[in-house]
């Protein structure tokens, strides 16, 4: 069964919104403030991590996966924080 490009695009948009919304909600719970740009950053990082998850093999060491994904998130936060 072939999935249409529209469905794939909608899944990515929904994941983007979910990642951004989740990050903003958690930040509001813990810091009681957030910035609207964090929504976009979290969505972007979520899509990158989704791509890395698809790219890495299932047999890849979990600690290595955490290191790679954490480094990507940290680098994105650093670049946007400048």
CNS distance restraints for C-alpha pairs under 8 A (distance, minus, plus):
assign (resid   3 and name CA) (resid   7 and name CA) 6.58 0.50 0.50
assign (resid   3 and name CA) (resid   8 and name CA) 7.08 0.50 0.50
assign (resid   4 and name CA) (resid   8 and name CA) 6.53 0.50 0.50
assign (resid   5 and name CA) (resid   9 and name CA) 6.08 0.50 0.50
assign (resid   6 and name CA) (resid  10 and name CA) 6.09 0.50 0.50
assign (resid   7 and name CA) (resid  11 and name CA) 6.14 0.50 0.50
assign (resid   8 and name CA) (resid  12 and name CA) 6.32 0.50 0.50
assign (resid   9 and name CA) (resid  13 and name CA) 6.20 0.50 0.50
assign (resid  10 and name CA) (resid  14 and name CA) 6.03 0.50 0.50
assign (resid  11 and name CA) (resid  15 and name CA) 6.06 0.50 0.50
assign (resid  12 and name CA) (resid  16 and name CA) 6.01 0.50 0.50
assign (resid  12 and name CA) (resid  47 and name CA) 7.39 0.50 0.50
assign (resid  13 and name CA) (resid  17 and name CA) 6.20 0.50 0.50
assign (resid  14 and name CA) (resid  18 and name CA) 6.03 0.50 0.50
assign (resid  15 and name CA) (resid  19 and name CA) 6.04 0.50 0.50
assign (resid  15 and name CA) (resid  43 and name CA) 7.52 0.50 0.50
assign (resid  15 and name CA) (resid  46 and name CA) 7.58 0.50 0.50
assign (resid  15 and name CA) (resid  47 and name CA) 7.43 0.50 0.50
assign (resid  16 and name CA) (resid  20 and name CA) 6.17 0.50 0.50
assign (resid  16 and name CA) (resid  42 and name CA) 7.81 0.50 0.50
assign (resid  16 and name CA) (resid  43 and name CA) 4.29 0.50 0.50
assign (resid  16 and name CA) (resid  44 and name CA) 6.80 0.50 0.50
assign (resid  16 and name CA) (resid  46 and name CA) 6.53 0.50 0.50
assign (resid  16 and name CA) (resid  47 and name CA) 6.43 0.50 0.50
assign (resid  17 and name CA) (resid  21 and name CA) 5.85 0.50 0.50
assign (resid  17 and name CA) (resid  39 and name CA) 7.90 0.50 0.50
assign (resid  17 and name CA) (resid  43 and name CA) 6.23 0.50 0.50
assign (resid  18 and name CA) (resid  22 and name CA) 5.91 0.50 0.50
assign (resid  18 and name CA) (resid  43 and name CA) 7.50 0.50 0.50
assign (resid  19 and name CA) (resid  23 and name CA) 6.17 0.50 0.50
assign (resid  19 and name CA) (resid  39 and name CA) 7.84 0.50 0.50
assign (resid  19 and name CA) (resid  42 and name CA) 5.88 0.50 0.50
assign (resid  19 and name CA) (resid  43 and name CA) 5.09 0.50 0.50
assign (resid  19 and name CA) (resid  46 and name CA) 5.82 0.50 0.50
assign (resid  20 and name CA) (resid  24 and name CA) 6.22 0.50 0.50
assign (resid  20 and name CA) (resid  38 and name CA) 7.13 0.50 0.50
assign (resid  20 and name CA) (resid  39 and name CA) 4.16 0.50 0.50
assign (resid  20 and name CA) (resid  40 and name CA) 6.22 0.50 0.50
assign (resid  20 and name CA) (resid  41 and name CA) 7.27 0.50 0.50
assign (resid  20 and name CA) (resid  42 and name CA) 4.72 0.50 0.50
assign (resid  20 and name CA) (resid  43 and name CA) 4.55 0.50 0.50
assign (resid  20 and name CA) (resid  46 and name CA) 7.93 0.50 0.50
assign (resid  21 and name CA) (resid  25 and name CA) 6.05 0.50 0.50
assign (resid  21 and name CA) (resid  39 and name CA) 6.32 0.50 0.50
assign (resid  22 and name CA) (resid  26 and name CA) 6.16 0.50 0.50
assign (resid  23 and name CA) (resid  27 and name CA) 6.10 0.50 0.50
assign (resid  23 and name CA) (resid  38 and name CA) 7.60 0.50 0.50
assign (resid  23 and name CA) (resid  39 and name CA) 6.96 0.50 0.50
assign (resid  23 and name CA) (resid  42 and name CA) 6.36 0.50 0.50
assign (resid  24 and name CA) (resid  28 and name CA) 6.07 0.50 0.50
assign (resid  24 and name CA) (resid  34 and name CA) 6.55 0.50 0.50
assign (resid  24 and name CA) (resid  38 and name CA) 6.82 0.50 0.50
assign (resid  24 and name CA) (resid  39 and name CA) 6.17 0.50 0.50
assign (resid  25 and name CA) (resid  29 and name CA) 6.22 0.50 0.50
assign (resid  26 and name CA) (resid  30 and name CA) 6.29 0.50 0.50
assign (resid  27 and name CA) (resid  31 and name CA) 5.56 0.50 0.50
assign (resid  27 and name CA) (resid  32 and name CA) 6.93 0.50 0.50
assign (resid  27 and name CA) (resid  33 and name CA) 6.86 0.50 0.50
assign (resid  27 and name CA) (resid  34 and name CA) 6.27 0.50 0.50
assign (resid  28 and name CA) (resid  32 and name CA) 4.36 0.50 0.50
assign (resid  28 and name CA) (resid  33 and name CA) 5.15 0.50 0.50
assign (resid  28 and name CA) (resid  34 and name CA) 6.08 0.50 0.50
assign (resid  34 and name CA) (resid  38 and name CA) 7.25 0.50 0.50
assign (resid  35 and name CA) (resid  39 and name CA) 7.72 0.50 0.50
assign (resid  36 and name CA) (resid  40 and name CA) 7.43 0.50 0.50
assign (resid  37 and name CA) (resid  41 and name CA) 6.35 0.50 0.50
assign (resid  38 and name CA) (resid  42 and name CA) 5.89 0.50 0.50
assign (resid  39 and name CA) (resid  43 and name CA) 6.14 0.50 0.50
assign (resid  40 and name CA) (resid  44 and name CA) 6.10 0.50 0.50
assign (resid  41 and name CA) (resid  45 and name CA) 6.07 0.50 0.50
assign (resid  41 and name CA) (resid  76 and name CA) 7.51 0.50 0.50
assign (resid  41 and name CA) (resid  77 and name CA) 7.67 0.50 0.50
assign (resid  41 and name CA) (resid  80 and name CA) 7.86 0.50 0.50
assign (resid  42 and name CA) (resid  46 and name CA) 5.91 0.50 0.50
assign (resid  43 and name CA) (resid  47 and name CA) 6.29 0.50 0.50
assign (resid  44 and name CA) (resid  48 and name CA) 6.35 0.50 0.50
assign (resid  45 and name CA) (resid  49 and name CA) 6.10 0.50 0.50
assign (resid  45 and name CA) (resid  72 and name CA) 7.48 0.50 0.50
assign (resid  45 and name CA) (resid  73 and name CA) 6.14 0.50 0.50
assign (resid  45 and name CA) (resid  76 and name CA) 7.22 0.50 0.50
assign (resid  46 and name CA) (resid  50 and name CA) 6.05 0.50 0.50
assign (resid  47 and name CA) (resid  51 and name CA) 6.24 0.50 0.50
assign (resid  48 and name CA) (resid  52 and name CA) 6.23 0.50 0.50
assign (resid  49 and name CA) (resid  53 and name CA) 6.02 0.50 0.50
assign (resid  49 and name CA) (resid  69 and name CA) 6.15 0.50 0.50
assign (resid  49 and name CA) (resid  72 and name CA) 7.92 0.50 0.50
assign (resid  50 and name CA) (resid  54 and name CA) 6.37 0.50 0.50
assign (resid  51 and name CA) (resid  55 and name CA) 6.12 0.50 0.50
assign (resid  52 and name CA) (resid  56 and name CA) 6.05 0.50 0.50
assign (resid  52 and name CA) (resid  69 and name CA) 7.69 0.50 0.50
assign (resid  56 and name CA) (resid  60 and name CA) 6.58 0.50 0.50
assign (resid  60 and name CA) (resid  64 and name CA) 7.18 0.50 0.50
assign (resid  60 and name CA) (resid  65 and name CA) 7.07 0.50 0.50
assign (resid  61 and name CA) (resid  65 and name CA) 6.47 0.50 0.50
assign (resid  62 and name CA) (resid  66 and name CA) 6.23 0.50 0.50
assign (resid  63 and name CA) (resid  67 and name CA) 6.14 0.50 0.50
assign (resid  64 and name CA) (resid  68 and name CA) 6.14 0.50 0.50
assign (resid  65 and name CA) (resid  69 and name CA) 6.11 0.50 0.50
assign (resid  66 and name CA) (resid  70 and name CA) 5.78 0.50 0.50
assign (resid  67 and name CA) (resid  71 and name CA) 5.96 0.50 0.50
assign (resid  68 and name CA) (resid  72 and name CA) 6.31 0.50 0.50
assign (resid  69 and name CA) (resid  73 and name CA) 6.26 0.50 0.50
assign (resid  70 and name CA) (resid  74 and name CA) 6.01 0.50 0.50
assign (resid  71 and name CA) (resid  75 and name CA) 5.98 0.50 0.50
assign (resid  72 and name CA) (resid  76 and name CA) 6.16 0.50 0.50
assign (resid  73 and name CA) (resid  77 and name CA) 6.17 0.50 0.50
assign (resid  74 and name CA) (resid  78 and name CA) 6.10 0.50 0.50
assign (resid  75 and name CA) (resid  79 and name CA) 6.15 0.50 0.50
assign (resid  76 and name CA) (resid  80 and name CA) 6.17 0.50 0.50
assign (resid  77 and name CA) (resid  81 and name CA) 5.90 0.50 0.50
assign (resid  78 and name CA) (resid  82 and name CA) 6.47 0.50 0.50
